[in-house]
Amino acid sequence: MRQSTLTGNIRSYFQTRDLDTQADVSAYSLGGKLKFETGSLNGLKAGTAFYMATDLNVNRDDLGSKNGLLPVSSLSTVGEAFLKYSFSKTEFTFGRHKIDTPFMNPSDAFIAPVTYFGYSLKNNSFDHYEFTALHVTEIKLRQNNSFEDTGQYLTKRLGVTPANTSGTTALGVKWEKENLKIEGWEYYLPDLFNMVFFQGDFQFQKVSGLQPFLSIQMGQQFDVGDSLLGDVEATAFGVNIGTRAGPAKLAYAFNYLPENRGRFRNGGFLSPYSFATDALYTNSLDGGLTLKDSAFVGAAHKWTVNWEFNNIIWSELSYTYFDLIKSVGGKDSREINVDVIYKFQGMLKGLSLRNRLAFVESDKFSENLIENRLQAQYVFDNLFN
């Protein structure tokens, strides 16, 4: 017990959506996480995390059809239960656990994160390199109590006949030295598609207090096995350029998903494990190119300003323009995001407030909205200390 840890958080979450073509929506949820992890015994650890939430009976009964990302009334689930073995510079995890990769990640923007059942391995045996291998067969969404087969989840989310598959496998390698980082990933989704993804990030030397940066990304997808989605042939390109100046950062990002007519979603790039939380630079609060269902192909431009003050206040203002391909039904949209985080200090350290505001104006009128997300969170460190 001497090296064991008990950590967690408490979150209060209130969301409102002012919609043009539907009834307005508001939702509240109070919940959190309690995570226990044993100390190491010859490199072996065990851990479990319990997630819970309640709406305190303030939400409407029909809320499930309005906001599927929050628990409608209550959540009570063991989202993590794993064994972890560390040896040399390798860590192996088996069971229910969180995964954080460019196109499979916790998407932890509400009460509980997305978690997976399977195994993952990380290795740092070589200087500047990190190798990752993982295989998952089940997924638990943020609002659900139970896990489901990844094939069932993927086929339903992509809009085809539900079917089981043998899971998802991902391999990744990162190389980082000084101001340059390069990473490459492969995701294999049996009978659905295969994806390869590369990204490079470079920071230039400071000049007159400015530190410019440049990032480039590219992805490719194609169908495999039984091709349950039909013909998949998709490509993604992206660039992110900007500069840091003291506590501020200015950036311009661009993503392009070219049309490939006759293929699944006309060549739309698929990101079924993410909710505007994948690696594409132009994702915004209310969506991204992989979620714009009027076309799924086209371009996005995003301008962002960040500012941070003494690690107490963090803020971001962004404007994103989605320019979708009209010949396949694309509807352009524009989104402004305002994001502010305040971290308390002193006796209230661990407590934070975050407010995220989105204004969406779209040529597809059902997308027009004003959305606000207010979250209060208290994170507590090891209670055994």
N, C-alpha and C positions, 0 to 999 in steps of 0.2 A: 504493500500500500504506500510505501514511502515515496515512490516515484509515480504513483498514479495521479491522474488529473480529473477534475470535475469542472467542466466549463459550460458556457451556454449564453443565451441571450433572451431578452423579452422584447417583443415588438408590438407596437400599436399601429395599425394601418387603416387609413381612411382614404377612399378613392371616390371621386365624382367625375361623371362624364356628361357634358352638355351636348346632346346630339341634335342634328338637323332633321333627320328623317325618322327617328324612333323616340320613344319616351326616354327622358333623362334617367341616368343610373347613379346611385350612390351605394357604396358598400363599406362595411366596417369589419375588421377582424383584429382580435387580440390573441397573441400566442407567443411561441418561442421554442427554444431548443434546450435540452439538457444532455450533455455528452460526457460519458465516462470512458476513460482509457487507462488501462493498467500500465504499470511500469514494465520495463524490459526484463525478461528472463531468458538469458542466453540469446538475445536478439529477437525474442518472440513477444508480441503484445496482442492484446485483445481490446476491442472498443465497441461501444454502442451509443447511438444517439436517438433520443425520443423527441418527436416533434408533436406539438399540440396547438390547437387554435379554437376559438369560439367567437361567434358574432354577438354574444350577449343578448340574443333574441331581438336585435334591432333591425336586421335585414328583412326585406320582403320575401315572401315564400317563393316568388317566381324568379328570384335573383339568379338561379343556376343557369337560366337561358340567356341572361344578360351579361354576366361576367364570370366566365368559366375558369379564371385564373386564381380566384380566391376560394377557400373552403366556404361552401354556402352557409353552413351552420356550425359545424365542428370538425376538427381534425385530431386524430389520436393514432399515431403510428410510429413504429420503430423504423425510421428511415435509414439508419446505419447500424450494421452489426457485422463486424469484420475481424479477421486475424491479420496481423501485420508482422512480417519477418524481415529483419534488417541484417545484412552481413556484408562485410567489406564496404563497398560504396553502392550497394544494391538494396532496394526496398521492394518487397513483394506484398501485395494486399489482396485478400480474397474475401468475398462476401458482399454485403450491401455497403456501398461507400460512394462518396462524391468523386467525380471525375472532372478535371479541368483541362481541356484541350481546345483548339480553335473552333471546332464544330461539334463538340460534345462538352457541355459545361453545366454548372449548377443552376444557371439562370436565376440567381437568388435575389430577385427584386421584390418579392412579396413576403409571405410568412415563412414558408419552408422551401428549401431548394429541390431541384431535381436530383434524384439519386439513382444508382444503378446496382444491379447484382451481376457479379462476374469477378474477374481478376485484373490487376494492373501491376506493371513492373516498371521501375525506374532505375537507371544505372548511370553513375557519374565516375566511372573508372578512369576515363581519359580526360586530361585537362581541357577545359573549355567546352566539353561535349556533355550533353544529356540525352540519353536514349530512353524511349518510352514504348511499351507494348501493352496492349490491353485487349480483353475480349469480354463483352457483356451479353447477357441473354434476356435480362428483364430490366424494366424501367419503372420508376415511380414518379409521376408528375407532381407538381407542387401542390395541387389542390386535392390529391387523392390519398386515401388511406392504404391502398394496396398496390403491389407491383403487378405488371402485366408483361407478356411476351413482347420482345422488341419488334418482332415481325408483325404482330397484330397492331401494335401502336403505329409503326411506320406506314403500313398499308392504309390504315384508316386515316391517318393525318394527310397522306398524299392523295387520298380520294379514290383508291382502287379497292377491289374485293379483298376483305380482310383475310390474312393468311399468316401462319406461323413460319418463321425462318430459323436458321441456326445461330442467330445472334449478329453481333457487329464486332469486327476486329479493326483495331487501329494501331499503326506503327508511326513513331515520330522520332526525329533527331533534331537537336538544337546545337548550334555552335555559336559561342559568344566570346569576343575578345576586345577589350578596350571599347571603342565606339561603334563596333559592328556586331550585329546579331543576325544569323541566318537560321531559318528552320524549315523543315520539310515534313509533310504528313501524308499518310495514305489511310483511307477509311474504306473498308470492304464490307458492304451490306449485301449478303448473299441473296441471289435471285432478284435484287433490286438495282444497285449500281455500285460502281467503284469510284472513289474520288482521290485525286492527288492535289496537294496544295503546298505552295511555297510562299515564303515571305522573308524579306530582308529589310532590316532597320539600320540606318546609319546616322550618327550624330557628328556634325562638323565641329571644328574647333571654334571656341568663342571668339567673336570679333566685336569689339566695342560694347561688351556686355550682352551681345546677342549670341545664342547658340542655335543655329539652324539644324533642321533634321529632315530626313527623307526616308520614306518607307514605300516599298513596292510589293504587291502581292499578285498571285496568279493561281487559278484553280481549273481543273479539268475533271469532267464526269462522263462515264459511259456505262451502259447497261451490262449486266452479267447474269450468268446462270439462266433461270427460267424467264428472265425479263418480265417480271410481274407488272412493271410500269410501261411496258412497250419499249420503244426505241428511246434511249436516253443519250443525249449528246449535248453537253453544256460546258460553257467556258465562263470564267470570271476574271476580270482584270481590275486592278486598283492601284492608286497612288495617293500618298498622304505627305504633304510638304508643309513646313511651317518653321517657327522659331520660338525659342524660350527667351524670356527677358526678365530675370529676377523671379518674382512670384507669378508672372503672367505667361501665357502661351497663346499664340495665334496659329491657326492651321486651316488649310484647305485640303479637302479630300474628294476623290473622284472614284467611282466604281462604274464598270460597264459590263453588262451581261448581254452579249450579242444574240440576236434572233437566229434560231435554227428551225425554220418552219418544217412541220411534219414530224418533229421529234416531240417527246413528252414536254408539255407546257411550252412548246415552241422554243425549246432550248433554255428554259429557265433554270438557274442554278439552284440545286436542292439543298436545303439545310433543315431537315425535319427534326433534329434533336435540339434546335435552338429557337428562341423566341425573341428575335431582334437582338440576340446576344452572341451571334457568331462573330467571326473575325473580319467581316466586311467593314470597311472604314466608315461608311455612310449610314449605318444603322442609327435610328432615332428612337425616342421613347415609344412612339405608337407604331413603329414598323420599320421595315427595310425592304430592299429590292426583292429578297426571297419571299416576302409576305405580301407584296402588292399584287393581288389576285386578278386585277383587270388585264394583266399581260404577263407578269413575271420576268419580262425582258426589257432592257433599256438602260438608261444611265441615271446616276445620282450625283449631285454636287452638294458638298456640305462645308459650310464656313463655321469655325468654332473659335470662341474666345474663352480661356480659362483664367481664373485668378484665385490665388490662395494666400491667406494671411496667417502667419505664425502657426500653422497646423491647427488653427481654430475654425476658420471659415474657408470653405472651398465653394467656388461657384463656377458655373458654365452657362454660356449663352451660345446657342447654335441655330443656324438656319439651313434647312436641307430642301433641295429642289429635286423631285423625282420626275424625270423626263422619259416616260415609257413609250414603247413603239406603238404608234397609232394603228398601223396596218393589221395588228393582231388584237385590237381592242384596248390598247393602253390608254389610261387616263392619268394625266399629269396631276401632281399634288405638291403642296408646299407645307413645310412643318417648321415651326419655331419652338424650341425647347429652352426653358429656364430651369436650372437645377442648382439648388443651394443646400449645403450641409453646414451645420453648426455643431461643433464638438465642445461640450462643457469641460471645464478644468476643475482642479482642486478636489473638494469632497464629492463632486458630481462627475468626476472623470469616469468615462465608460458610457455616459449618456450622450446621445446625439439626436438632433432633429434634422430631417431632410424633407424638402419640398420640391417636387418635380411637376412642372407645368408644361403642357403641350397645346399648341394651337395648330390645327390641321385644316387647310383649305384645299379641297380637291375638286377636280372636274367630275369625279364620281361622287355624287352628292351624299351617298350613304357613308362616306368616309369623313365628312366634315364634322369636327368636334372641338370642344375645349375640354381637356382632361387635366385633373389635378390629383396628385398622389402625395399625401402627407404621412410621413412615418416617424415615429419616435422609437428609439431603440436604446436598450441598456445592455451592454456586453460585460459579462463578469468573467474574470480570469479564474485560475485554479482555486476552487473553494477549499481545497485541502491545505493551502498555504496559510 
